[in-house]
Amino acid sequence: MIGGGPDVFIVTAQNSAQTRIANAISESGTTEGEDDDDDDDTIGITVGEQAIDYPREYVLIRSEALRALGDLSSGVLPSERWEVTGDA
């Protein structure tokens, strides 16, 4: 699943057995041009037409989201860019 846009995104994947979830992690830890008045660990983003405060580590800029999609396409999820939970 990819959500958000047009400038910031979240990318989450799940295996077919629904026992493993992978969340793409921001490499920069910050988002360019995003209003962050709260100065905390969340960023307001709209995903699926619903506004939510996402943890900063999961909010990706466009280049990071494209890289995450490439990772998914290759089947290789580097640990520095992905948080994987659940059984393989």
PyMOL Python script that loads the backbone (N, CA, C, O; Angstrom):
from pymol import cmd

cmd.read_pdbstr("""\
ATOM      1  N   MET A   1       0.848  -1.165   0.000  1.00  0.00           N
ATOM      2  CA  MET A   1       0.000   0.000   0.000  1.00  0.00           C
ATOM      3  C   MET A   1       0.894   1.229   0.000  1.00  0.00           C
ATOM      4  O   MET A   1       1.876   1.301   0.739  1.00  0.00           O
ATOM      5  N   ILE A   2       0.546   2.174  -0.824  1.00  0.00           N
ATOM      6  CA  ILE A   2       1.199   3.472  -0.777  1.00  0.00           C
ATOM      7  C   ILE A   2       0.103   4.503  -0.569  1.00  0.00           C
ATOM      8  O   ILE A   2      -0.933   4.458  -1.233  1.00  0.00           O
ATOM      9  N   GLY A   3       0.325   5.418   0.338  1.00  0.00           N
ATOM     10  CA  GLY A   3      -0.682   6.430   0.630  1.00  0.00           C
ATOM     11  C   GLY A   3      -0.037   7.780   0.811  1.00  0.00           C
ATOM     12  O   GLY A   3       1.178   7.893   0.974  1.00  0.00           O
ATOM     13  N   GLY A   4      -0.860   8.792   0.781  1.00  0.00           N
ATOM     14  CA  GLY A   4      -0.374  10.153   0.965  1.00  0.00           C
ATOM     15  C   GLY A   4      -0.306  10.894  -0.346  1.00  0.00           C
ATOM     16  O   GLY A   4      -1.132  10.697  -1.237  1.00  0.00           O
ATOM     17  N   GLY A   5       0.695  11.752  -0.449  1.00  0.00           N
ATOM     18  CA  GLY A   5       0.912  12.552  -1.645  1.00  0.00           C
ATOM     19  C   GLY A   5       0.383  13.963  -1.458  1.00  0.00           C
ATOM     20  O   GLY A   5      -0.373  14.203  -0.517  1.00  0.00           O
ATOM     21  N   PRO A   6       0.735  14.868  -2.283  1.00  0.00           N
ATOM     22  CA  PRO A   6       1.621  14.707  -3.423  1.00  0.00           C
ATOM     23  C   PRO A   6       3.100  14.797  -3.056  1.00  0.00           C
ATOM     24  O   PRO A   6       3.955  14.482  -3.884  1.00  0.00           O
ATOM     25  N   ASP A   7       3.420  15.222  -1.826  1.00  0.00           N
ATOM     26  CA  ASP A   7       4.825  15.420  -1.458  1.00  0.00           C
ATOM     27  C   ASP A   7       5.357  14.414  -0.453  1.00  0.00           C
ATOM     28  O   ASP A   7       6.550  14.109  -0.464  1.00  0.00           O
ATOM     29  N   VAL A   8       4.512  13.897   0.405  1.00  0.00           N
ATOM     30  CA  VAL A   8       4.944  12.915   1.403  1.00  0.00           C
ATOM     31  C   VAL A   8       4.048  11.682   1.336  1.00  0.00           C
ATOM     32  O   VAL A   8       2.867  11.775   1.003  1.00  0.00           O
ATOM     33  N   PHE A   9       4.634  10.512   1.661  1.00  0.00           N
ATOM     34  CA  PHE A   9       3.961   9.233   1.472  1.00  0.00           C
ATOM     35  C   PHE A   9       4.285   8.281   2.613  1.00  0.00           C
ATOM     36  O   PHE A   9       5.228   8.497   3.374  1.00  0.00           O
ATOM     37  N   ILE A  10       3.481   7.214   2.718  1.00  0.00           N
ATOM     38  CA  ILE A  10       3.811   6.066   3.542  1.00  0.00           C
ATOM     39  C   ILE A  10       3.731   4.846   2.635  1.00  0.00           C
ATOM     40  O   ILE A  10       2.899   4.793   1.729  1.00  0.00           O
ATOM     41  N   VAL A  11       4.600   3.864   2.881  1.00  0.00           N
ATOM     42  CA  VAL A  11       4.608   2.635   2.087  1.00  0.00           C
ATOM     43  C   VAL A  11       4.627   1.462   3.062  1.00  0.00           C
ATOM     44  O   VAL A  11       5.522   1.351   3.899  1.00  0.00           O
ATOM     45  N   THR A  12       3.635   0.593   2.943  1.00  0.00           N
ATOM     46  CA  THR A  12       3.499  -0.588   3.791  1.00  0.00           C
ATOM     47  C   THR A  12       3.225  -1.793   2.910  1.00  0.00           C
ATOM     48  O   THR A  12       2.489  -1.699   1.927  1.00  0.00           O
ATOM     49  N   ALA A  13       3.818  -2.924   3.261  1.00  0.00           N
ATOM     50  CA  ALA A  13       3.609  -4.153   2.502  1.00  0.00           C
ATOM     51  C   ALA A  13       3.261  -5.288   3.456  1.00  0.00           C
ATOM     52  O   ALA A  13       3.623  -5.264   4.633  1.00  0.00           O
ATOM     53  N   GLN A  14       2.552  -6.282   2.927  1.00  0.00           N
ATOM     54  CA  GLN A  14       2.149  -7.437   3.721  1.00  0.00           C
ATOM     55  C   GLN A  14       2.299  -8.678   2.855  1.00  0.00           C
ATOM     56  O   GLN A  14       2.000  -8.644   1.661  1.00  0.00           O
ATOM     57  N   ASN A  15       2.765  -9.784   3.452  1.00  0.00           N
ATOM     58  CA  ASN A  15       2.895 -11.002   2.656  1.00  0.00           C
ATOM     59  C   ASN A  15       1.520 -11.609   2.398  1.00  0.00           C
ATOM     60  O   ASN A  15       0.530 -11.209   3.011  1.00  0.00           O
ATOM     61  N   SER A  16       1.469 -12.569   1.495  1.00  0.00           N
ATOM     62  CA  SER A  16       0.174 -13.134   1.095  1.00  0.00           C
ATOM     63  C   SER A  16      -0.526 -13.879   2.230  1.00  0.00           C
ATOM     64  O   SER A  16      -1.753 -13.979   2.235  1.00  0.00           O
ATOM     65  N   ALA A  17       0.232 -14.398   3.185  1.00  0.00           N
ATOM     66  CA  ALA A  17      -0.363 -15.091   4.331  1.00  0.00           C
ATOM     67  C   ALA A  17      -0.802 -14.108   5.419  1.00  0.00           C
ATOM     68  O   ALA A  17      -1.391 -14.507   6.424  1.00  0.00           O
ATOM     69  N   GLN A  18      -0.516 -12.844   5.212  1.00  0.00           N
ATOM     70  CA  GLN A  18      -0.863 -11.773   6.147  1.00  0.00           C
ATOM     71  C   GLN A  18      -0.250 -11.991   7.531  1.00  0.00           C
ATOM     72  O   GLN A  18      -0.842 -11.632   8.549  1.00  0.00           O
ATOM     73  N   THR A  19       0.946 -12.586   7.550  1.00  0.00           N
ATOM     74  CA  THR A  19       1.628 -12.833   8.814  1.00  0.00           C
ATOM     75  C   THR A  19       2.863 -11.964   8.988  1.00  0.00           C
ATOM     76  O   THR A  19       3.503 -11.997  10.039  1.00  0.00           O
ATOM     77  N   ARG A  20       3.199 -11.191   7.971  1.00  0.00           N
ATOM     78  CA  ARG A  20       4.395 -10.358   8.016  1.00  0.00           C
ATOM     79  C   ARG A  20       4.071  -8.990   7.427  1.00  0.00           C
ATOM     80  O   ARG A  20       3.483  -8.885   6.351  1.00  0.00           O
ATOM     81  N   ILE A  21       4.459  -7.957   8.142  1.00  0.00           N
ATOM     82  CA  ILE A  21       4.204  -6.585   7.692  1.00  0.00           C
ATOM     83  C   ILE A  21       5.535  -5.854   7.618  1.00  0.00           C
ATOM     84  O   ILE A  21       6.376  -5.978   8.509  1.00  0.00           O
ATOM     85  N   ALA A  22       5.717  -5.085   6.537  1.00  0.00           N
ATOM     86  CA  ALA A  22       6.926  -4.291   6.360  1.00  0.00           C
ATOM     87  C   ALA A  22       6.529  -2.838   6.145  1.00  0.00           C
ATOM     88  O   ALA A  22       5.680  -2.535   5.308  1.00  0.00           O
ATOM     89  N   ASN A  23       7.148  -1.943   6.905  1.00  0.00           N
ATOM     90  CA  ASN A  23       6.927  -0.505   6.763  1.00  0.00           C
ATOM     91  C   ASN A  23       8.217   0.148   6.306  1.00  0.00           C
ATOM     92  O   ASN A  23       9.270  -0.054   6.910  1.00  0.00           O
ATOM     93  N   ALA A  24       8.135   0.934   5.235  1.00  0.00           N
ATOM     94  CA  ALA A  24       9.307   1.671   4.774  1.00  0.00           C
ATOM     95  C   ALA A  24       9.631   2.752   5.798  1.00  0.00           C
ATOM     96  O   ALA A  24       8.736   3.376   6.367  1.00  0.00           O
ATOM     97  N   ILE A  25      10.920   2.961   6.022  1.00  0.00           N
ATOM     98  CA  ILE A  25      11.389   3.940   7.004  1.00  0.00           C
ATOM     99  C   ILE A  25      12.095   5.067   6.275  1.00  0.00           C
ATOM    100  O   ILE A  25      12.845   4.835   5.326  1.00  0.00           O
ATOM    101  N   SER A  26      11.851   6.285   6.723  1.00  0.00           N
ATOM    102  CA  SER A  26      12.515   7.448   6.151  1.00  0.00           C
ATOM    103  C   SER A  26      14.001   7.407   6.484  1.00  0.00           C
ATOM    104  O   SER A  26      14.387   7.215   7.637  1.00  0.00           O
ATOM    105  N   GLU A  27      14.818   7.588   5.472  1.00  0.00           N
ATOM    106  CA  GLU A  27      16.261   7.618   5.683  1.00  0.00           C
ATOM    107  C   GLU A  27      16.709   8.952   6.260  1.00  0.00           C
ATOM    108  O   GLU A  27      17.675   9.021   7.020  1.00  0.00           O
ATOM    109  N   SER A  28      15.997  10.006   5.892  1.00  0.00           N
ATOM    110  CA  SER A  28      16.406  11.336   6.321  1.00  0.00           C
ATOM    111  C   SER A  28      15.863  11.704   7.694  1.00  0.00           C
ATOM    112  O   SER A  28      16.447  12.531   8.394  1.00  0.00           O
ATOM    113  N   GLY A  29      14.747  11.091   8.083  1.00  0.00           N
ATOM    114  CA  GLY A  29      14.144  11.420   9.368  1.00  0.00           C
ATOM    115  C   GLY A  29      13.364  12.719   9.351  1.00  0.00           C
ATOM    116  O   GLY A  29      12.726  13.079  10.340  1.00  0.00           O
ATOM    117  N   THR A  30      13.412  13.413   8.246  1.00  0.00           N
ATOM    118  CA  THR A  30      12.663  14.661   8.106  1.00  0.00           C
ATOM    119  C   THR A  30      11.992  14.671   6.755  1.00  0.00           C
ATOM    120  O   THR A  30      12.345  13.900   5.863  1.00  0.00           O
ATOM    121  N   THR A  31      11.027  15.548   6.613  1.00  0.00           N
ATOM    122  CA  THR A  31      10.372  15.702   5.319  1.00  0.00           C
ATOM    123  C   THR A  31      10.539  17.136   4.869  1.00  0.00           C
ATOM    124  O   THR A  31      10.381  18.070   5.656  1.00  0.00           O
ATOM    125  N   GLU A  32      10.854  17.302   3.617  1.00  0.00           N
ATOM    126  CA  GLU A  32      11.068  18.626   3.053  1.00  0.00           C
ATOM    127  C   GLU A  32       9.748  19.345   2.848  1.00  0.00           C
ATOM    128  O   GLU A  32       8.815  18.787   2.271  1.00  0.00           O
ATOM    129  N   GLY A  33       9.668  20.569   3.315  1.00  0.00           N
ATOM    130  CA  GLY A  33       8.508  21.394   3.045  1.00  0.00           C
ATOM    131  C   GLY A  33       7.280  21.051   3.846  1.00  0.00           C
ATOM    132  O   GLY A  33       6.220  21.621   3.590  1.00  0.00           O
ATOM    133  N   GLU A  34       7.364  20.160   4.794  1.00  0.00           N
ATOM    134  CA  GLU A  34       6.202  19.746   5.581  1.00  0.00           C
ATOM    135  C   GLU A  34       6.073  20.651   6.804  1.00  0.00           C
ATOM    136  O   GLU A  34       7.048  20.884   7.519  1.00  0.00           O
ATOM    137  N   ASP A  35       4.881  21.150   7.036  1.00  0.00           N
ATOM    138  CA  ASP A  35       4.608  21.982   8.201  1.00  0.00           C
ATOM    139  C   ASP A  35       4.674  21.122   9.449  1.00  0.00           C
ATOM    140  O   ASP A  35       3.932  20.148   9.573  1.00  0.00           O
ATOM    141  N   ASP A  36       5.551  21.471  10.372  1.00  0.00           N
ATOM    142  CA  ASP A  36       5.751  20.669  11.575  1.00  0.00           C
ATOM    143  C   ASP A  36       5.782  21.581  12.792  1.00  0.00           C
ATOM    144  O   ASP A  36       6.813  21.717  13.451  1.00  0.00           O
ATOM    145  N   ASP A  37       4.643  22.205  13.086  1.00  0.00           N
ATOM    146  CA  ASP A  37       4.555  23.128  14.203  1.00  0.00           C
ATOM    147  C   ASP A  37       4.690  22.442  15.549  1.00  0.00           C
ATOM    148  O   ASP A  37       5.151  23.060  16.509  1.00  0.00           O
ATOM    149  N   ASP A  38       4.294  21.165  15.644  1.00  0.00           N
ATOM    150  CA  ASP A  38       4.317  20.467  16.922  1.00  0.00           C
ATOM    151  C   ASP A  38       5.723  20.127  17.385  1.00  0.00           C
ATOM    152  O   ASP A  38       5.944  19.920  18.578  1.00  0.00           O
ATOM    153  N   ASP A  39       6.682  20.065  16.462  1.00  0.00           N
ATOM    154  CA  ASP A  39       8.068  19.763  16.788  1.00  0.00           C
ATOM    155  C   ASP A  39       8.172  18.475  17.597  1.00  0.00           C
ATOM    156  O   ASP A  39       8.938  18.408  18.558  1.00  0.00           O
ATOM    157  N   ASP A  40       7.411  17.456  17.218  1.00  0.00           N
ATOM    158  CA  ASP A  40       7.481  16.179  17.914  1.00  0.00           C
ATOM    159  C   ASP A  40       7.784  15.070  16.916  1.00  0.00           C
ATOM    160  O   ASP A  40       8.333  15.337  15.848  1.00  0.00           O
ATOM    161  N   ASP A  41       7.442  13.857  17.240  1.00  0.00           N
ATOM    162  CA  ASP A  41       7.802  12.720  16.412  1.00  0.00           C
ATOM    163  C   ASP A  41       6.726  12.292  15.431  1.00  0.00           C
ATOM    164  O   ASP A  41       6.814  11.196  14.879  1.00  0.00           O
ATOM    165  N   THR A  42       5.710  13.118  15.192  1.00  0.00           N
ATOM    166  CA  THR A  42       4.670  12.786  14.220  1.00  0.00           C
ATOM    167  C   THR A  42       4.538  13.896  13.190  1.00  0.00           C
ATOM    168  O   THR A  42       4.931  15.041  13.414  1.00  0.00           O
ATOM    169  N   ILE A  43       3.972  13.515  12.057  1.00  0.00           N
ATOM    170  CA  ILE A  43       3.721  14.467  10.970  1.00  0.00           C
ATOM    171  C   ILE A  43       2.296  14.247  10.486  1.00  0.00           C
ATOM    172  O   ILE A  43       1.889  13.109  10.253  1.00  0.00           O
ATOM    173  N   GLY A  44       1.536  15.325  10.334  1.00  0.00           N
ATOM    174  CA  GLY A  44       0.184  15.228   9.811  1.00  0.00           C
ATOM    175  C   GLY A  44       0.215  14.916   8.329  1.00  0.00           C
ATOM    176  O   GLY A  44       0.883  15.608   7.561  1.00  0.00           O
ATOM    177  N   ILE A  45      -0.506  13.874   7.917  1.00  0.00           N
ATOM    178  CA  ILE A  45      -0.564  13.454   6.523  1.00  0.00           C
ATOM    179  C   ILE A  45      -1.957  12.879   6.266  1.00  0.00           C
ATOM    180  O   ILE A  45      -2.583  12.332   7.175  1.00  0.00           O
ATOM    181  N   THR A  46      -2.434  13.001   5.047  1.00  0.00           N
ATOM    182  CA  THR A  46      -3.727  12.428   4.690  1.00  0.00           C
ATOM    183  C   THR A  46      -3.500  11.167   3.882  1.00  0.00           C
ATOM    184  O   THR A  46      -2.847  11.193   2.839  1.00  0.00           O
ATOM    185  N   VAL A  47      -4.046  10.054   4.374  1.00  0.00           N
ATOM    186  CA  VAL A  47      -3.923   8.749   3.715  1.00  0.00           C
ATOM    187  C   VAL A  47      -5.314   8.161   3.615  1.00  0.00           C
ATOM    188  O   VAL A  47      -6.020   8.057   4.618  1.00  0.00           O
ATOM    189  N   GLY A  48      -5.711   7.779   2.425  1.00  0.00           N
ATOM    190  CA  GLY A  48      -7.048   7.215   2.236  1.00  0.00           C
ATOM    191  C   GLY A  48      -8.135   8.191   2.633  1.00  0.00           C
ATOM    192  O   GLY A  48      -9.146   7.802   3.217  1.00  0.00           O
ATOM    193  N   GLU A  49      -7.926   9.461   2.315  1.00  0.00           N
ATOM    194  CA  GLU A  49      -8.864  10.549   2.604  1.00  0.00           C
ATOM    195  C   GLU A  49      -9.082  10.769   4.104  1.00  0.00           C
ATOM    196  O   GLU A  49     -10.075  11.376   4.506  1.00  0.00           O
ATOM    197  N   GLN A  50      -8.151  10.274   4.931  1.00  0.00           N
ATOM    198  CA  GLN A  50      -8.280  10.456   6.372  1.00  0.00           C
ATOM    199  C   GLN A  50      -7.003  11.093   6.906  1.00  0.00           C
ATOM    200  O   GLN A  50      -5.907  10.570   6.705  1.00  0.00           O
ATOM    201  N   ALA A  51      -7.154  12.233   7.593  1.00  0.00           N
ATOM    202  CA  ALA A  51      -6.011  12.913   8.184  1.00  0.00           C
ATOM    203  C   ALA A  51      -5.571  12.166   9.437  1.00  0.00           C
ATOM    204  O   ALA A  51      -6.389  11.791  10.277  1.00  0.00           O
ATOM    205  N   ILE A  52      -4.275  11.960   9.541  1.00  0.00           N
ATOM    206  CA  ILE A  52      -3.733  11.233  10.691  1.00  0.00           C
ATOM    207  C   ILE A  52      -2.323  11.739  10.974  1.00  0.00           C
ATOM    208  O   ILE A  52      -1.627  12.193  10.065  1.00  0.00           O
ATOM    209  N   ASP A  53      -1.908  11.662  12.221  1.00  0.00           N
ATOM    210  CA  ASP A  53      -0.534  11.975  12.589  1.00  0.00           C
ATOM    211  C   ASP A  53       0.261  10.680  12.541  1.00  0.00           C
ATOM    212  O   ASP A  53       0.091   9.805  13.390  1.00  0.00           O
ATOM    213  N   TYR A  54       1.134  10.561  11.536  1.00  0.00           N
ATOM    214  CA  TYR A  54       1.962   9.372  11.376  1.00  0.00           C
ATOM    215  C   TYR A  54       3.291   9.579  12.090  1.00  0.00           C
ATOM    216  O   TYR A  54       3.792  10.702  12.152  1.00  0.00           O
ATOM    217  N   PRO A  55       3.862   8.518  12.625  1.00  0.00           N
ATOM    218  CA  PRO A  55       5.216   8.633  13.181  1.00  0.00           C
ATOM    219  C   PRO A  55       6.172   9.121  12.094  1.00  0.00           C
ATOM    220  O   PRO A  55       6.149   8.619  10.970  1.00  0.00           O
ATOM    221  N   ARG A  56       6.998  10.083  12.426  1.00  0.00           N
ATOM    222  CA  ARG A  56       7.927  10.707  11.479  1.00  0.00           C
ATOM    223  C   ARG A  56       8.762   9.667  10.724  1.00  0.00           C
ATOM    224  O   ARG A  56       9.041   9.847   9.539  1.00  0.00           O
ATOM    225  N   GLU A  57       9.157   8.594  11.390  1.00  0.00           N
ATOM    226  CA  GLU A  57      10.033   7.615  10.757  1.00  0.00           C
ATOM    227  C   GLU A  57       9.396   6.916   9.556  1.00  0.00           C
ATOM    228  O   GLU A  57      10.115   6.378   8.714  1.00  0.00           O
ATOM    229  N   TYR A  58       8.058   6.911   9.457  1.00  0.00           N
ATOM    230  CA  TYR A  58       7.372   6.242   8.354  1.00  0.00           C
ATOM    231  C   TYR A  58       6.953   7.197   7.232  1.00  0.00           C
ATOM    232  O   TYR A  58       6.450   6.747   6.203  1.00  0.00           O
ATOM    233  N   VAL A  59       7.146   8.477   7.409  1.00  0.00           N
ATOM    234  CA  VAL A  59       6.739   9.453   6.393  1.00  0.00           C
ATOM    235  C   VAL A  59       7.911   9.695   5.449  1.00  0.00           C
ATOM    236  O   VAL A  59       8.973  10.166   5.855  1.00  0.00           O
ATOM    237  N   LEU A  60       7.693   9.363   4.186  1.00  0.00           N
ATOM    238  CA  LEU A  60       8.743   9.400   3.178  1.00  0.00           C
ATOM    239  C   LEU A  60       8.559  10.550   2.207  1.00  0.00           C
ATOM    240  O   LEU A  60       7.435  10.905   1.854  1.00  0.00           O
ATOM    241  N   ILE A  61       9.673  11.130   1.779  1.00  0.00           N
ATOM    242  CA  ILE A  61       9.605  12.073   0.669  1.00  0.00           C
ATOM    243  C   ILE A  61       9.505  11.255  -0.614  1.00  0.00           C
ATOM    244  O   ILE A  61       9.711  10.042  -0.597  1.00  0.00           O
ATOM    245  N   ARG A  62       9.193  11.908  -1.712  1.00  0.00           N
ATOM    246  CA  ARG A  62       8.925  11.216  -2.978  1.00  0.00           C
ATOM    247  C   ARG A  62      10.059  10.265  -3.374  1.00  0.00           C
ATOM    248  O   ARG A  62       9.794   9.118  -3.736  1.00  0.00           O
ATOM    249  N   SER A  63      11.304  10.713  -3.312  1.00  0.00           N
ATOM    250  CA  SER A  63      12.421   9.850  -3.730  1.00  0.00           C
ATOM    251  C   SER A  63      12.529   8.611  -2.845  1.00  0.00           C
ATOM    252  O   SER A  63      12.872   7.535  -3.336  1.00  0.00           O
ATOM    253  N   GLU A  64      12.245   8.742  -1.555  1.00  0.00           N
ATOM    254  CA  GLU A  64      12.270   7.580  -0.665  1.00  0.00           C
ATOM    255  C   GLU A  64      11.138   6.613  -0.990  1.00  0.00           C
ATOM    256  O   GLU A  64      11.331   5.397  -0.954  1.00  0.00           O
ATOM    257  N   ALA A  65       9.958   7.145  -1.306  1.00  0.00           N
ATOM    258  CA  ALA A  65       8.822   6.288  -1.665  1.00  0.00           C
ATOM    259  C   ALA A  65       9.123   5.517  -2.947  1.00  0.00           C
ATOM    260  O   ALA A  65       8.815   4.328  -3.039  1.00  0.00           O
ATOM    261  N   LEU A  66       9.712   6.167  -3.921  1.00  0.00           N
ATOM    262  CA  LEU A  66      10.070   5.484  -5.173  1.00  0.00           C
ATOM    263  C   LEU A  66      11.121   4.404  -4.925  1.00  0.00           C
ATOM    264  O   LEU A  66      11.054   3.326  -5.515  1.00  0.00           O
ATOM    265  N   ARG A  67      12.087   4.687  -4.058  1.00  0.00           N
ATOM    266  CA  ARG A  67      13.099   3.692  -3.714  1.00  0.00           C
ATOM    267  C   ARG A  67      12.447   2.500  -3.007  1.00  0.00           C
ATOM    268  O   ARG A  67      12.811   1.351  -3.260  1.00  0.00           O
ATOM    269  N   ALA A  68      11.489   2.772  -2.126  1.00  0.00           N
ATOM    270  CA  ALA A  68      10.783   1.689  -1.416  1.00  0.00           C
ATOM    271  C   ALA A  68      10.023   0.804  -2.395  1.00  0.00           C
ATOM    272  O   ALA A  68      10.024  -0.419  -2.252  1.00  0.00           O
ATOM    273  N   LEU A  69       9.377   1.405  -3.386  1.00  0.00           N
ATOM    274  CA  LEU A  69       8.669   0.617  -4.401  1.00  0.00           C
ATOM    275  C   LEU A  69       9.647  -0.245  -5.190  1.00  0.00           C
ATOM    276  O   LEU A  69       9.323  -1.376  -5.555  1.00  0.00           O
ATOM    277  N   GLY A  70      10.838   0.279  -5.455  1.00  0.00           N
ATOM    278  CA  GLY A  70      11.873  -0.507  -6.125  1.00  0.00           C
ATOM    279  C   GLY A  70      12.314  -1.687  -5.268  1.00  0.00           C
ATOM    280  O   GLY A  70      12.526  -2.787  -5.778  1.00  0.00           O
ATOM    281  N   ASP A  71      12.450  -1.455  -3.964  1.00  0.00           N
ATOM    282  CA  ASP A  71      12.792  -2.540  -3.039  1.00  0.00           C
ATOM    283  C   ASP A  71      11.737  -3.638  -3.106  1.00  0.00           C
ATOM    284  O   ASP A  71      12.070  -4.820  -3.194  1.00  0.00           O
ATOM    285  N   LEU A  72      10.467  -3.247  -3.064  1.00  0.00           N
ATOM    286  CA  LEU A  72       9.382  -4.232  -3.116  1.00  0.00           C
ATOM    287  C   LEU A  72       9.416  -5.011  -4.422  1.00  0.00           C
ATOM    288  O   LEU A  72       9.189  -6.221  -4.436  1.00  0.00           O
ATOM    289  N   SER A  73       9.697  -4.322  -5.509  1.00  0.00           N
ATOM    290  CA  SER A  73       9.760  -4.969  -6.813  1.00  0.00           C
ATOM    291  C   SER A  73      10.888  -5.997  -6.864  1.00  0.00           C
ATOM    292  O   SER A  73      10.738  -7.059  -7.470  1.00  0.00           O
ATOM    293  N   SER A  74      12.010  -5.683  -6.230  1.00  0.00           N
ATOM    294  CA  SER A  74      13.159  -6.598  -6.248  1.00  0.00           C
ATOM    295  C   SER A  74      13.027  -7.712  -5.213  1.00  0.00           C
ATOM    296  O   SER A  74      13.688  -8.745  -5.319  1.00  0.00           O
ATOM    297  N   GLY A  75      12.177  -7.502  -4.216  1.00  0.00           N
ATOM    298  CA  GLY A  75      12.025  -8.494  -3.154  1.00  0.00           C
ATOM    299  C   GLY A  75      13.073  -8.386  -2.072  1.00  0.00           C
ATOM    300  O   GLY A  75      13.134  -9.234  -1.182  1.00  0.00           O
ATOM    301  N   VAL A  76      13.905  -7.349  -2.131  1.00  0.00           N
ATOM    302  CA  VAL A  76      14.951  -7.133  -1.135  1.00  0.00           C
ATOM    303  C   VAL A  76      14.581  -5.907  -0.306  1.00  0.00           C
ATOM    304  O   VAL A  76      14.431  -4.806  -0.837  1.00  0.00           O
ATOM    305  N   LEU A  77      14.436  -6.113   1.009  1.00  0.00           N
ATOM    306  CA  LEU A  77      14.044  -5.024   1.901  1.00  0.00           C
ATOM    307  C   LEU A  77      15.193  -4.739   2.869  1.00  0.00           C
ATOM    308  O   LEU A  77      15.254  -5.332   3.946  1.00  0.00           O
ATOM    309  N   PRO A  78      16.111  -3.827   2.490  1.00  0.00           N
ATOM    310  CA  PRO A  78      17.255  -3.517   3.349  1.00  0.00           C
ATOM    311  C   PRO A  78      16.804  -3.021   4.727  1.00  0.00           C
ATOM    312  O   PRO A  78      15.878  -2.216   4.830  1.00  0.00           O
ATOM    313  N   SER A  79      17.457  -3.500   5.769  1.00  0.00           N
ATOM    314  CA  SER A  79      17.050  -3.176   7.142  1.00  0.00           C
ATOM    315  C   SER A  79      17.168  -1.695   7.469  1.00  0.00           C
ATOM    316  O   SER A  79      16.481  -1.211   8.368  1.00  0.00           O
ATOM    317  N   GLU A  80      18.022  -0.966   6.761  1.00  0.00           N
ATOM    318  CA  GLU A  80      18.129   0.473   7.029  1.00  0.00           C
ATOM    319  C   GLU A  80      16.953   1.258   6.441  1.00  0.00           C
ATOM    320  O   GLU A  80      16.753   2.425   6.779  1.00  0.00           O
ATOM    321  N   ARG A  81      16.164   0.608   5.549  1.00  0.00           N
ATOM    322  CA  ARG A  81      15.019   1.301   4.943  1.00  0.00           C
ATOM    323  C   ARG A  81      13.692   0.636   5.255  1.00  0.00           C
ATOM    324  O   ARG A  81      12.647   1.150   4.854  1.00  0.00           O
ATOM    325  N   TRP A  82      13.695  -0.498   5.960  1.00  0.00           N
ATOM    326  CA  TRP A  82      12.457  -1.227   6.233  1.00  0.00           C
ATOM    327  C   TRP A  82      12.402  -1.725   7.669  1.00  0.00           C
ATOM    328  O   TRP A  82      13.409  -2.155   8.231  1.00  0.00           O
ATOM    329  N   GLU A  83      11.222  -1.661   8.247  1.00  0.00           N
ATOM    330  CA  GLU A  83      10.952  -2.268   9.538  1.00  0.00           C
ATOM    331  C   GLU A  83      10.004  -3.440   9.260  1.00  0.00           C
ATOM    332  O   GLU A  83       8.891  -3.238   8.774  1.00  0.00           O
ATOM    333  N   VAL A  84      10.444  -4.653   9.565  1.00  0.00           N
ATOM    334  CA  VAL A  84       9.667  -5.847   9.261  1.00  0.00           C
ATOM    335  C   VAL A  84       9.251  -6.512  10.573  1.00  0.00           C
ATOM    336  O   VAL A  84      10.080  -6.744  11.453  1.00  0.00           O
ATOM    337  N   THR A  85       7.957  -6.816  10.694  1.00  0.00           N
ATOM    338  CA  THR A  85       7.450  -7.491  11.877  1.00  0.00           C
ATOM    339  C   THR A  85       6.647  -8.718  11.475  1.00  0.00           C
ATOM    340  O   THR A  85       6.149  -8.800  10.352  1.00  0.00           O
ATOM    341  N   GLY A  86       6.524  -9.657  12.380  1.00  0.00           N
ATOM    342  CA  GLY A  86       5.734 -10.860  12.118  1.00  0.00           C
ATOM    343  C   GLY A  86       6.588 -12.010  11.660  1.00  0.00           C
ATOM    344  O   GLY A  86       7.813 -11.906  11.594  1.00  0.00           O
ATOM    345  N   ASP A  87       5.929 -13.120  11.341  1.00  0.00           N
ATOM    346  CA  ASP A  87       6.604 -14.346  10.906  1.00  0.00           C
ATOM    347  C   ASP A  87       6.804 -14.333   9.401  1.00  0.00           C
ATOM    348  O   ASP A  87       5.974 -13.825   8.648  1.00  0.00           O
ATOM    349  N   ALA A  88       7.918 -14.901   8.985  1.00  0.00           N
ATOM    350  CA  ALA A  88       8.248 -14.966   7.551  1.00  0.00           C
ATOM    351  C   ALA A  88       7.381 -15.961   6.822  1.00  0.00           C
ATOM    352  O   ALA A  88       7.528 -16.138   5.613  1.00  0.00           O
TER     353      ALA A  88
END
""", "prot")
cmd.dss("prot")
cmd.show_as("cartoon", "prot")
cmd.util.cbc("prot")
cmd.orient("prot")
